[in-house]
Amino acid sequence: MPSVYEKQLMQLNRQHSHLKDTPQEAELFQAMREGHEAEEKLAHLRKTGGAEDEKIQQAMEHGREAEGQLIAIHADVALKTAGTFKRAVPERFVEDLLPAAVNGLLDAIRKYNPTKGASFPSYAFYRTRGNVIDYLRQGGVMRLGRAHLKKL
């Protein structure tokens, strides 16, 4: 039975999945990158004592909104990745698989570079899967063995 968190992610994904592989998705990635650049500028201004600019604040806010929409669009990657590991881990770790997968998805969204040639879904899959594996390693679950993990 899906958790409340899983249900919310599934609902968000259903509402936004039509934006996959569209110009709007590319615009969201661009807005998110501009938001991160604005955050860096703001941090530099604060460090040097410069005046904050309203345009920087707006770019940061727009970037955060774009990031949220990108998570909603690609939530299925996190859901599938977490689901893949559910059968292979002890029950006490199952609840934390989805947040670990979503953190991996967020990391993929922030680090994705379309000029490198990889499609976002394949890039996100590997980043999300890697983040879940890292979480499991930190929790001491990795007694499963490499051969078993390669099957996942």
C-alpha positions in Angstrom: 0.0 0.0 0.0 1.5 3.4 -1.0 2.4 5.9 1.7 0.9 9.4 1.8 4.2 10.7 0.4 4.1 8.2 -2.5 0.5 9.2 -3.3 1.3 12.9 -3.3 4.3 12.3 -5.6 2.2 10.2 -8.0 -0.5 12.8 -8.1 2.0 15.6 -8.8 3.6 13.5 -11.5 0.2 12.8 -13.2 -0.5 16.5 -13.2 2.8 17.5 -14.7 4.0 14.5 -16.8 2.6 16.0 -20.0 5.5 18.6 -19.8 8.2 15.9 -20.4 10.4 16.5 -23.4 8.7 19.7 -24.3 10.1 23.3 -24.8 8.4 24.2 -21.5 10.6 21.6 -19.7 13.7 23.1 -21.3 12.6 26.5 -20.1 12.2 25.2 -16.6 15.7 23.8 -16.6 17.0 27.2 -17.8 15.0 29.1 -15.1 16.4 26.8 -12.5 20.0 27.4 -13.6 19.4 31.1 -13.6 18.0 30.8 -10.1 21.1 29.1 -9.0 23.3 31.7 -10.6 21.3 34.4 -8.8 21.8 32.6 -5.5 25.6 32.7 -6.1 25.5 36.4 -7.0 23.5 37.1 -3.8 25.9 35.2 -1.7 28.8 37.1 -3.2 27.0 40.4 -2.7 26.3 39.6 0.9 29.9 38.6 1.4 31.3 41.8 -0.1 28.7 44.1 1.5 27.0 44.9 -1.8 23.4 46.0 -2.2 20.8 43.3 -2.9 18.9 43.6 -6.1 15.2 42.8 -6.5 15.9 41.1 -9.9 18.2 38.6 -8.1 15.5 37.8 -5.6 12.9 37.2 -8.4 15.3 35.0 -10.4 16.0 32.9 -7.2 12.2 32.5 -6.6 11.5 31.6 -10.2 14.4 29.1 -10.1 13.0 27.4 -7.0 9.5 27.2 -8.6 11.0 25.7 -11.7 12.9 23.2 -9.6 9.7 22.1 -7.9 8.0 21.7 -11.2 10.8 19.6 -12.6 10.6 17.3 -9.5 6.9 16.9 -10.2 7.5 16.2 -13.9 10.1 13.5 -13.2 8.8 12.1 -9.9 8.1 8.7 -11.7 11.9 8.2 -11.8 12.2 8.4 -8.0 9.1 6.3 -7.5 10.4 3.5 -9.8 13.8 3.6 -8.3 12.6 3.3 -4.7 10.2 0.6 -5.8 13.0 -1.4 -7.3 14.8 -1.5 -3.9 11.8 -2.3 -1.7 12.0 -6.0 -2.2 15.7 -6.2 -1.5 16.1 -4.3 1.8 15.0 -4.9 5.4 11.6 -3.4 6.3 13.0 -0.7 8.5 14.7 0.9 5.5 11.8 0.8 3.1 10.2 4.0 4.4 13.4 6.0 3.7 13.9 4.8 0.2 11.6 7.3 -1.5 13.1 10.4 0.2 16.6 9.1 -0.7 15.4 8.7 -4.3 13.8 12.2 -4.4 17.1 13.7 -3.1 18.9 11.9 -5.9 16.4 13.3 -8.4 16.9 16.8 -7.0 20.6 16.3 -7.3 20.2 15.1 -10.9 18.0 18.2 -11.8 20.6 20.5 -10.3 23.5 18.9 -12.1 22.0 18.0 -15.4 23.8 19.5 -18.4 22.0 18.8 -21.7 25.2 19.7 -23.7 26.8 16.4 -22.5 24.5 14.4 -24.7 22.7 12.2 -22.2 18.9 12.4 -22.0 17.6 13.6 -18.6 15.6 10.5 -17.8 18.6 8.2 -18.2 20.8 10.6 -16.3 18.3 11.0 -13.5 17.9 7.2 -13.2 21.6 6.7 -12.5 21.8 9.7 -10.1 18.7 8.5 -8.3 19.8 4.9 -8.1 23.2 6.0 -6.9 21.8 8.1 -4.2 19.6 5.3 -2.9 22.6 2.9 -2.9 24.6 5.5 -1.0 21.8 5.8 1.6 21.7 2.1 2.0 25.5 1.9 2.4 25.3 4.5 5.2 22.6 2.6 6.9 24.6 -0.6 7.0 22.3 -2.5 4.6 25.0 -3.2 2.0 25.6 -6.7 3.2 23.5 -7.7 0.2 26.5 -8.1 -2.0 27.5 -6.5 -5.3 26.0 -9.3 -7.5 22.6 -8.8 -5.9 22.8 -5.0 -6.3 23.7 -5.3 -10.0 20.5 -7.2 -10.5 18.6 -4.3 -9.2 
